[in-house]
Amino acid sequence: MRLVIFGTAGAREMIQVITLFFNGAANSAAMRVYRNAVEPLLLRHGALQISRALVRNPRPGDADEIHTVNFPELSHLGTLQQDPDYMALAEQRETAMHGAVTYVAEDYITYLD
């Protein structure tokens, strides 16, 4: 998984994490199982799930799912990634997807407030 961080720390209370998942239609069931296992871990680390977009007919090379999650701060994402329960999902994660790219935005605009 590739992690890209952009923006600068400011007055924003949360950071926004956008992850593009490349799982392929054949792995949709495995991805569903993986998502169900990760959701309680996100909550454990203070995450707020904002959205999950499923791409109906992705072109070759495009993401199949796009998830947006907010964390109180970057360190919460780090503690999630070091959580033994999250680390134990490594094999399941590899089965569910063939790649992911994660963007962390410290500066962002929310239009729905």
C-alpha positions as CSV (number, residue, x, y, z in Angstrom):
1,M,0.0,0.0,0.0
2,R,1.3,3.5,-0.9
3,L,0.8,6.3,1.5
4,V,0.9,10.0,0.4
5,I,0.6,12.9,2.9
6,F,-0.1,16.4,1.7
7,G,-1.1,19.6,3.4
8,T,0.3,21.3,6.5
9,A,-0.9,21.0,10.0
10,G,-3.4,23.8,10.8
11,A,-6.5,24.6,12.8
12,R,-8.3,21.5,11.3
13,E,-9.5,19.2,14.1
14,M,-9.3,16.0,12.0
15,I,-7.2,14.6,9.2
16,Q,-8.9,13.1,6.2
17,V,-7.7,9.7,4.8
18,I,-8.8,8.8,1.2
19,T,-8.0,5.3,0.1
20,L,-8.3,3.9,-3.4
21,F,-8.7,0.1,-3.3
22,F,-7.9,-2.0,-6.3
23,N,-9.6,-5.3,-5.7
24,G,-11.2,-6.5,-8.9
25,A,-14.7,-7.9,-9.2
26,A,-13.6,-11.4,-8.4
27,N,-12.5,-10.3,-5.0
28,S,-15.6,-8.4,-4.0
29,A,-16.7,-11.1,-1.5
30,A,-13.2,-11.1,0.1
31,M,-13.2,-7.3,0.2
32,R,-16.6,-7.3,2.0
33,V,-15.2,-9.7,4.7
34,Y,-12.1,-7.6,5.1
35,R,-14.2,-4.4,5.4
36,N,-16.3,-6.0,8.1
37,A,-13.2,-7.0,10.0
38,V,-11.6,-3.5,9.8
39,E,-14.6,-1.4,10.7
40,P,-14.5,-2.0,14.5
41,L,-10.8,-1.3,14.4
42,L,-11.4,2.0,12.8
43,L,-13.8,2.9,15.6
44,R,-11.3,1.7,18.2
45,H,-8.8,4.3,16.9
46,G,-11.2,7.2,16.7
47,A,-12.0,7.1,13.0
48,L,-15.2,8.5,11.5
49,Q,-16.2,6.8,8.3
50,I,-17.3,9.5,5.9
51,S,-18.1,7.6,2.7
52,R,-17.5,4.4,0.7
53,A,-17.9,4.7,-3.1
54,L,-18.2,1.5,-5.2
55,V,-17.1,2.0,-8.8
56,R,-19.6,0.0,-10.9
57,N,-17.6,-0.5,-14.1
58,P,-14.0,0.5,-13.4
59,R,-11.7,0.8,-16.4
60,P,-8.6,-1.3,-16.3
61,G,-6.2,0.2,-13.7
62,D,-8.9,2.2,-12.0
63,A,-9.9,1.8,-8.3
64,D,-12.9,-0.4,-7.5
65,E,-13.6,1.3,-4.2
66,I,-12.9,4.7,-2.7
67,H,-13.1,5.2,1.1
68,T,-13.0,8.4,3.0
69,V,-12.3,8.3,6.7
70,N,-11.4,11.0,9.2
71,F,-9.1,10.5,12.2
72,P,-8.6,12.9,15.1
73,E,-4.9,13.2,14.1
74,L,-2.2,11.4,12.0
75,S,-1.0,9.5,15.0
76,H,-4.4,7.7,15.2
77,L,-3.8,6.3,11.7
78,G,-0.4,5.1,12.9
79,T,-1.7,3.4,15.9
80,L,-4.3,1.6,13.7
81,Q,-1.6,0.4,11.4
82,Q,0.4,-0.9,14.4
83,D,-2.6,-2.5,16.1
84,P,-2.0,-6.3,16.5
85,D,-5.6,-7.0,15.3
86,Y,-5.0,-4.9,12.2
87,M,-1.7,-6.5,11.5
88,A,-3.3,-9.9,11.9
89,L,-5.5,-9.1,8.9
90,A,-2.5,-8.8,6.5
91,E,-3.2,-12.1,4.7
92,Q,-6.9,-11.3,4.4
93,R,-6.0,-7.8,3.1
94,E,-3.7,-9.4,0.4
95,T,-6.5,-11.8,-0.6
96,A,-9.1,-9.0,-0.8
97,M,-7.2,-6.6,-3.0
98,H,-4.2,-6.3,-5.2
99,G,-3.3,-2.8,-4.2
100,A,-4.3,0.4,-2.5
101,V,-3.2,4.0,-2.5
102,T,-3.9,6.1,0.6
103,Y,-3.8,9.9,0.7
104,V,-3.8,11.8,3.9
105,A,-5.1,15.4,3.8
106,E,-4.4,17.7,6.8
107,D,-6.0,20.6,5.0
108,Y,-9.4,20.0,3.3
109,I,-12.7,21.6,2.9
110,T,-16.0,20.0,3.9
111,Y,-19.1,21.2,2.0
112,L,-21.7,19.4,4.0
113,D,-21.1,21.1,7.4
